[in-house]
């Protein structure tokens, strides 16, 4: 709807459209401060604050008590559920994830790459025998997540360096950018050497560990499959002998399904 159409719409419709605009901005840029949302949407600060309060009370966003920034909650996924059901790749992906969850016991998530984040598109957390608390967000930083590091490790070197430099430029002070780039590329190289990534979290519960494998479609990374475990409950021997082989097999199957249903194209190009 154009700005002219919005102005001509009834007040209730305008409020709905603006609320959706805020929700989209929070979902695509978490954690999002009020100042950032004002910049992204062009809406008055008072309007942004009012709409955030409404979205928060409805369970679509939460406010970080430390930073004051806003993040989307799982309720947001319900808005896209109809489209997800109609997507043949995601339908097959969920079937494969559910079978994988029954095989290994632990939950796992499939994340696809977007220019600014790794985005959870399918999960087996309801089917896996071991139930862990969900992450509240569905978007994870490319440089600071098991999914992102696994994805980067499978990219061609020039593209990997370009993405790392771009993200580091937005995260570090000017004098620290080169150092951050070098450190990140070393981390990614280590992931490439060992064939999988590991990232530990203290939330949603302490001791949560994510183990990631790149998902390749015709040799090109499009995302990552992440196994969620508790690091104190899985030994290194179990990880390497029992879980990683199964994780690789599932990731390979997902890559084949992606190519079958969506063609040889990357999520980055679609975003």
N, C-alpha and C positions, 0 to 999 in steps of 0.2 A: 504494500500500500504506500502510495506517495505521500509526501508531507501535506499536500493539498487535500488528498482524500482523507487523511487522518484528521485534519482540522474540521472537515465537513461531517465526520462521523459523530454519533452521539457520545456523550461524556463517558458512559460506561465502556463503550467500545475502545475509546482512546486510552482509558486506563488499562484495559486488558492488553492492548497492543504494546503499551509502554512497559507493562509488567513482564510480558514475554521478551521484550527487548533487553530488559535488565537480566532476566533469567538466562538468556542466551549468552550475554556478556560474562556473567559469573561462571557459567558452565565452560566457556572457552578460555577464560583467563584466571583460573583459581591460583592462589587466593587473591581476590580482587578487593582493593580498597575502595572506599566511596569516591575518593578523588579520581581513581583510575576509571571507575564506572561512569562518572560524569564526563570524563574525556572521551570514553568509548561511545557513549550513547548520545552525547550532546544535550542531555536532559538537565534541568535545573537540579541543584544539589538537594533542595528540599523535596523534590519529586522522587529522586533516587532514594533518599532516606525513607520516605513514606512507603514506597513500593517494596523496598528491602524488608521493612517491618512486616508487611503483608505476606511476602514470600516466606519469611522466617516462621511466622505463626502458622502457615499452611504446611510447613515441613519440607519445603523445597530447597532452602539454603540454611546454613548455620553461620554464626559469627565466631571467629576465633577469639577466645577471651584474652589472649596475649597481644595479638597484632591488631585486632579489630577488623581484619579483612574477612570477606565472605567466601564461602565454598559451597558447591552444590551437594545435596544429599541424595541418597539412592532413589528417593521419590521421583526425581527428574527422569529416571530411566523409563518410568511408566508412560511418559509422553511419547516415547519412540517405540513402544512395544509393538504396535500394529505394523510399522514398517519393518521391524526386525523379524517378525513372523513371516513376512512375505519375501524376505531375502533368502534365496536358496543356499547361499554360502553359509550364512549364519545359522540356518536350520541344521545343515550338516555339521557345522562346527560344534554346535551344542550337543548333537548326538555323539560325536567323537569325544568331546570333553566328558560327557556323562559316562561313557564306556571307560575312558581313561581313569576317571575318579573311582569307579568301582574296582578297577585293576590295582591301583596304588593306594587307595584309601584316603589320601590327602586331597584337598581342593586345589583347583587350578583355574587360571584366567587366561583368556586370549586377548592380547592387546595389539591394536593396529597402529601404524605410525601415521601421525599427522605432522605438519610442519613445526608445530610448537609443543607437541606432547605425544605420549603414548596413551592410547585411549582403550579402555576395557570395552569390548564388544560382545563377549560371551563368557560364561562362567559355568562351572559345575558344582558350585558351593551348596546347592540344594540337593544334589544327588550323591556327592561324595560321603562315604561313611563317617569320616572325621569332620566335625563341624567346627569351624573357627569363625570368630567375628569378622565381618566384612570390613574392608577399607571403606571409609565414608566417601572418598573421592573416586571417580572413575578415570581421571586424567592424571598422569604421572610424568614428572620431568624426564626428558630424554637423557640428560646427563647424570641424573641422580636416581636411577631406578634399575632394577634387574632387567626389566623389559627393554629399556632404552639402551643400556650398555650391550645387551645381546644383539639388538638390532644394529647398532653402530658397528659392532665388530664384524658384521657380515657385509657391510657396504664396501664398494670400491674405495681405495685410499683417498683419492681426491675429493670424493663426495663426503666421506667421513670427516675429513679435515675441515671442509667448508661448513658443515653443520655444527661441528664442535666450536669453531671460531665464532660463528654467528650467535650461538647460545651463550658462550662465555662472555661475549661483548655486552650482553644484557644483564649478566649476573655478577660481574666483578668490577672493581674500580679500574680505571684506565691503566694504572701502573701495574695491576695484578693480572691483567688479561692474558699476557703471554705465559705467565706461570700457570694459570688455571688451564689454559689450552694444553700445555705440555703435560701437566698432571693427568688431565682427562684422557689424552691420547695414550699415555702409558697404561692407564687403567683399562682402556678399551683393547689395547694390544694384548694385555694379560688375559682378558676374556677370550680374545680370538685364539690365543695359544692353548688355553685349557678347554675351549669349546663350549663353555657355559658361563653364566654370570651368577653372582650371589650378592644380595643386598639385604641387610638386616634392618628391621624396624622395631621400635618400641611401642608402636600403635598399629592396629587397634588393640593389640595385647603384647605385653613384653615378651621378647624372645621370638617374635615372628620373623621368619626368614623366607625370602623369595629367591627361587632358583630359575634362571631364564635361559631359554634356547631360542635362537632366531628361527622364524618361520620363513622359508624360502619358496618362492614361486618361480619355477624355471631358473633357479640359481640366483634370483633377485630377492633380497629381504623385503618383506611387506609388513612384518610385525614380529611378535615374540609370544611364545607360550611360557607361562610362569607357573611353577609349582609352589604352593604355599605350605610351609611346614613350620614346626617349632624346632629351633636349632638344638635344643636340649634333648629332643626326643628321637633324633635321627643321627646315627653315627656316620662318619666319613665313609666307612665301608658300605653301609646301607645305601648311602647317597650314590656312590659310584657304581656299585654292583647291581642294585635293585631299581633305583628310581631314575637315574640319568638315562640308561638305555631305553626305558619305557617313555621317558619324556621326549627323547629324540625321535622315537618311532611316531609318537602322536604329532609332534611338530611337522614331521615329514608328511604325514597324512593330511594335516591341515593345509600345508602348502599345495599339495596336489588338488585338494578340494577348491582352494582359492583359484587356482589356474583353470580348473574345470568350469566353475560357475561364473567367474568374473573376468577371465582372460588374463593375459600377461601384462598387467598394469599395476603400478604402485599406488598405494594409498596417498602418498605425497602428491602425486599428480592429480588425484581426484579431489583433494581438499580445496 
